[in-house]
Amino acid sequence: MPRQHITTHVAILGCVCLGLLAYLFSVDQPVSAFTAPPGQDFDSPGSVSVVVNKERPLGDPGYAPQDVVDAGGVPLRREAADAFAQLKNEAAAAGVVIDAVSGFRTAEAQSRLHDAYTGRYGSALAESISAMPGHSEHQTGLAVDIGAADGACSLQACFKGTGAGAWAAANAHRYGFIIRYPAGAEAITGYAYEPWHLRYLGPDAAGKIHEAGITLEEYAGLYHPPAPPKPATKPAHEPLP
């Protein structure tokens, strides 16, 4: 066989092998739904992009931000407080009153709250609605719980149907906030649906998350969906009756 034919065959065989390996890898390996954007710090407690959840505690369990200011009755980091003030003012201009219910909490305050929930509801339910100290977004100073002026559906899933809840869901991303624990994402976030819990990330990140309909974990490339089950293989020989 001429040498050029051998070279061609080797090249074709190599391409086929590479293609097969790529296919097998794509089938067997779970792939994140979103590629983590470069240059964002998802680890440092003081980063606006920090991801803290049940599996990712703050690097400093006793972390407390130094730039906390008043944000309409609750403490928030200054950047988040300024953004929330703008959100609240523009909601009011649209005829919707949004109040801040809870903001920054120290590790000690979070510990007391978690213990109270555990004593009231039991550990299983408490774990789905309350974070342990060092694992709470409220400790970052970037999370704010909101409510309606009349207190309707305060800290309940039905808050989604209030004017304040609906306006926040549709517009919060324009001011840098996301609904941190969306419905149907409990397996990803670790927490039950909380339409009242806003997390500040900045307008760029919040806009991308809102547009893609994903969670912060997915945006940061930290969630990998489980691999699909492999199809059952047929035995080489039919078993004898």
C-alpha positions in Angstrom: 0.0 0.0 0.0 1.4 3.4 -0.9 2.8 5.4 2.1 0.3 8.3 1.5 -2.6 5.9 1.7 -1.3 4.5 5.0 -0.9 8.1 6.4 -4.4 8.9 5.4 -5.8 5.8 7.0 -4.0 6.5 10.2 -5.3 10.0 10.3 -8.9 8.9 9.7 -8.5 6.2 12.4 -7.2 8.8 14.8 -10.1 11.2 14.1 -12.6 8.4 14.6 -11.0 7.4 17.9 -10.9 11.0 19.2 -14.6 11.4 18.2 -15.5 8.2 20.0 -13.7 9.3 23.2 -15.3 12.7 23.1 -18.8 11.1 22.8 -18.1 8.7 25.6 -16.8 11.5 27.8 -19.9 13.6 27.1 -22.2 10.7 28.0 -20.5 9.6 31.1 -19.5 12.9 32.6 -21.9 15.4 34.2 -21.6 18.8 32.7 -22.3 22.1 34.3 -25.2 24.0 32.8 -23.2 27.3 32.8 -19.6 28.1 32.3 -18.2 30.1 35.2 -17.3 33.6 34.1 -13.6 34.5 34.5 -12.3 36.9 37.0 -15.0 36.5 39.6 -14.1 35.5 43.2 -16.7 33.0 44.4 -14.6 32.1 47.5 -13.5 35.1 49.5 -16.0 36.1 52.2 -15.7 39.8 51.3 -16.3 39.3 47.6 -19.6 40.5 46.2 -19.7 37.2 44.2 -19.0 34.9 47.1 -21.1 31.6 47.0 -22.0 30.4 50.4 -24.4 27.5 51.0 -24.7 24.2 53.0 -21.6 22.8 51.3 -19.6 26.0 51.1 -19.1 27.8 54.4 -17.5 31.2 54.6 -13.7 30.9 54.8 -13.9 32.8 58.1 -16.7 31.4 60.3 -16.9 34.6 62.3 -16.7 36.9 59.2 -18.4 40.3 59.5 -18.2 43.0 56.8 -16.7 46.3 57.7 -18.8 48.5 55.4 -22.3 47.8 56.8 -24.7 50.7 56.7 -28.4 51.2 57.4 -30.6 50.1 54.5 -34.1 51.2 55.4 -34.1 49.7 58.8 -31.8 46.7 58.2 -28.0 46.6 57.9 -26.4 45.8 54.6 -23.0 46.3 52.9 -22.9 49.7 51.4 -23.0 48.7 47.8 -26.0 46.4 48.4 -27.7 49.1 50.5 -27.3 51.7 47.8 -28.7 49.3 45.2 -31.6 48.4 47.5 -32.5 52.0 48.1 -32.7 52.5 44.3 -34.8 49.4 43.9 -37.2 50.5 46.7 -37.5 54.0 45.3 -38.3 52.9 41.8 -40.8 50.3 43.0 -42.5 53.0 45.0 -42.6 55.2 41.8 -44.5 52.2 40.2 -46.9 52.1 43.1 -45.4 49.2 44.9 -44.1 49.4 48.5 -41.2 47.1 49.3 -39.9 46.9 52.9 -36.7 45.4 54.2 -37.4 42.7 56.8 -33.9 41.3 57.5 -30.4 42.1 56.4 -26.9 41.4 57.8 -26.7 38.9 60.7 -23.6 38.0 62.8 -22.6 34.4 63.2 -24.0 34.6 66.8 -27.4 35.9 65.7 -27.6 33.2 62.9 -26.8 30.5 65.5 -29.6 31.7 67.8 -32.0 31.8 64.9 -31.1 28.4 63.6 -31.4 26.9 67.1 -34.9 28.5 67.5 -36.1 27.0 64.2 -34.7 23.6 65.1 -36.5 23.7 68.5 -39.7 24.8 66.9 -39.8 22.7 63.7 -37.3 19.9 64.2 -33.9 19.6 62.5 -35.1 18.3 59.1 -37.4 21.3 58.4 -35.0 23.7 60.0 -32.3 22.7 57.7 -34.5 23.5 54.7 -35.3 27.0 55.8 -32.4 28.2 57.9 -28.7 28.1 57.5 -26.2 27.2 60.2 -23.8 30.0 61.3 -20.9 30.4 58.8 -23.2 29.1 56.0 -25.7 32.0 55.8 -25.8 34.6 53.1 -27.1 37.0 55.6 -23.7 36.9 57.3 -22.1 38.3 54.1 -24.2 41.5 54.3 -25.3 41.0 50.7 -28.7 39.4 51.4 -32.0 41.1 52.3 -35.4 39.6 53.0 -38.2 41.8 51.8 -41.9 42.1 52.5 -45.0 43.9 51.5 -46.1 47.0 53.4 -49.2 45.3 54.9 -47.1 42.2 55.9 -49.1 39.9 53.6 -47.4 36.5 53.2 -44.4 37.6 55.1 -41.6 35.1 54.7 -44.0 32.7 53.0 -44.0 31.2 49.5 -47.3 33.1 48.8 -45.3 36.3 48.9 -44.7 35.6 45.2 -48.3 36.6 44.5 -48.2 39.9 46.3 -47.4 43.2 44.4 -44.1 43.4 46.2 -43.1 39.8 45.4 -44.2 40.0 41.7 -42.4 43.3 41.2 -39.2 42.1 42.8 -39.2 38.8 40.7 -39.5 40.8 37.5 -37.2 43.7 38.3 -34.7 43.0 41.1 -32.0 41.9 38.6 -31.9 45.4 37.2 -30.5 46.6 40.5 -28.1 43.7 41.0 -30.3 41.3 43.0 -31.5 37.8 42.3 -34.2 35.6 43.9 -31.6 33.4 45.5 -33.7 30.4 46.2 -36.1 29.9 43.3 -38.9 27.4 43.1 -37.9 24.0 41.8 -34.2 24.5 42.6 -34.1 23.0 46.0 -31.8 20.2 45.0 -29.3 22.8 43.8 -29.5 25.5 46.5 -30.4 23.2 49.4 -33.2 25.4 50.5 -36.9 25.7 50.0 -38.4 28.4 47.7 -38.0 31.9 49.2 -39.4 34.6 46.9 -38.6 37.1 49.6 -34.8 36.4 49.8 -32.8 38.7 47.6 -29.1 38.4 47.1 -26.9 41.2 45.7 -24.4 40.3 43.0 -24.2 43.4 40.9 -26.3 44.2 37.8 -24.1 42.3 35.3 -24.2 38.9 37.1 -27.7 39.3 38.3 -28.9 40.1 34.8 -27.2 37.0 33.4 -28.6 34.7 36.0 -32.1 36.2 35.5 -31.9 35.9 31.8 -30.6 32.3 31.9 -33.1 31.2 34.6 -30.4 29.6 36.6 -29.2 29.6 40.2 -26.0 31.2 41.6 -24.5 27.8 41.9 -25.0 27.1 38.2 -23.7 30.5 37.3 -20.5 29.9 39.2 -20.0 26.5 37.7 -20.4 24.8 41.0 -23.3 22.6 40.2 -22.9 19.5 38.1 -26.1 17.7 37.3 -26.0 13.9 37.7 -25.1 11.9 34.6 -28.0 10.3 32.8 -28.4 6.5 33.5 -26.7 4.3 31.0 -29.0 2.2 28.8 -29.2 -1.4 29.7 -27.0 -3.6 27.5 -28.4 -6.7 25.9 -26.5 -9.9 26.8 -24.3 -11.3 24.1 -26.3 -14.6 24.1 -29.9 -15.0 25.0 -30.3 -17.1 28.2 -31.5 -20.6 27.7 -35.2 -21.2 28.7 
